[in-house]
Amino acid sequence: MAKYAPLATFLRRQKQAEVDLTFRDIERIVGGILPKAATTDGWWRADPSGPEMPQHVAFADAGFVAEPQTRAETVRFVRMNAAPSPARLEQADERDETL
């Protein structure tokens, strides 16, 4: 987690339930370039059956999960214990309707 410790520290300091960051913002925070794998959703989302990855540990330790929008090169970090915002509830309803 050492490389992503600054990101965990940054997230812990946030007061909002959701924090939107660009890949460049994250690179500035961690002081290095994100790997090419960061352009895939799977790099940001923890797989419970897979290995524990340092970036996932950093988000979780800070109390957040990542919701990547890789095409836009942004990530929304959502506080795990936060109630969903009205906009997020609408998005969930729209997804349910398409299923």
C-alpha positions as CSV (number, residue, x, y, z in Angstrom):
1,M,0.0,0.0,0.0
2,A,3.0,2.3,0.4
3,K,2.6,3.9,-3.1
4,Y,-1.1,4.5,-2.4
5,A,-0.8,5.6,1.2
6,P,-0.9,9.3,0.2
7,L,-4.2,8.6,-1.6
8,A,-5.6,7.0,1.6
9,T,-4.5,10.0,3.6
10,F,-6.1,12.4,1.2
11,L,-9.4,10.4,1.2
12,R,-9.5,10.3,5.0
13,R,-9.3,14.1,5.1
14,Q,-12.4,14.5,2.9
15,K,-15.6,15.5,4.5
16,Q,-17.9,14.6,1.6
17,A,-19.4,11.2,1.0
18,E,-18.2,11.2,-2.6
19,V,-15.0,12.5,-4.0
20,D,-14.3,12.7,-7.8
21,L,-10.7,12.7,-8.9
22,T,-9.1,12.5,-12.4
23,F,-6.3,10.1,-13.0
24,R,-4.0,13.1,-13.1
25,D,-5.3,14.2,-9.7
26,I,-4.5,10.8,-8.3
27,E,-1.1,10.8,-9.9
28,R,-0.3,14.1,-8.2
29,I,-1.5,12.8,-4.9
30,V,0.5,9.6,-5.0
31,G,3.5,11.3,-6.6
32,G,3.8,8.8,-9.5
33,I,2.2,7.6,-12.7
34,L,-0.7,5.1,-12.5
35,P,-0.1,1.8,-14.3
36,K,-1.6,1.1,-17.7
37,A,-3.9,-1.4,-15.9
38,A,-5.6,1.6,-14.2
39,T,-7.4,2.2,-17.5
40,T,-9.5,-0.9,-16.8
41,D,-12.4,-1.0,-14.3
42,G,-11.1,-4.2,-12.7
43,W,-8.0,-2.5,-11.5
44,W,-10.1,-0.2,-9.3
45,R,-12.7,-2.7,-8.1
46,A,-11.7,-5.3,-5.5
47,D,-12.4,-8.9,-6.4
48,P,-13.2,-10.7,-3.1
49,S,-12.0,-14.0,-4.6
50,G,-8.8,-12.5,-6.0
51,P,-5.6,-11.2,-4.3
52,E,-5.6,-8.1,-2.1
53,M,-4.2,-5.3,-4.2
54,P,-2.4,-2.3,-2.7
55,Q,-4.7,0.3,-4.2
56,H,-7.8,-1.6,-2.9
57,V,-6.3,-1.7,0.6
58,A,-5.6,2.0,0.5
59,F,-9.2,2.9,-0.5
60,A,-10.7,0.5,2.0
61,D,-8.4,1.7,4.9
62,A,-9.7,5.2,4.2
63,G,-13.3,3.9,4.2
64,F,-14.0,4.3,0.5
65,V,-14.7,2.2,-2.6
66,A,-13.8,3.2,-6.1
67,E,-16.3,3.7,-8.9
68,P,-14.1,4.2,-12.0
69,Q,-15.2,5.9,-15.2
70,T,-12.1,4.7,-17.1
71,R,-13.1,6.3,-20.4
72,A,-13.2,9.7,-18.8
73,E,-10.1,8.8,-16.8
74,T,-11.9,9.7,-13.5
75,V,-12.7,7.8,-10.4
76,R,-15.5,8.5,-7.9
77,F,-14.6,7.4,-4.4
78,V,-17.6,6.7,-2.3
79,R,-17.6,6.5,1.5
80,M,-18.6,3.0,2.4
81,N,-20.9,4.0,5.3
82,A,-22.5,6.9,3.4
83,A,-26.2,7.0,2.5
84,P,-26.6,7.2,-1.2
85,S,-27.2,10.7,-2.7
86,P,-30.5,11.3,-4.5
87,A,-28.6,11.4,-7.8
88,R,-27.0,8.0,-7.1
89,L,-30.5,6.6,-6.2
90,E,-31.8,7.8,-9.6
91,Q,-28.9,6.1,-11.4
92,A,-29.6,2.9,-9.6
93,D,-33.3,3.1,-10.5
94,E,-32.3,3.7,-14.2
95,R,-30.0,0.7,-14.1
96,D,-32.8,-1.5,-12.6
97,E,-35.2,-0.4,-15.3
98,T,-32.9,-1.5,-18.0
99,L,-32.4,-5.0,-16.6
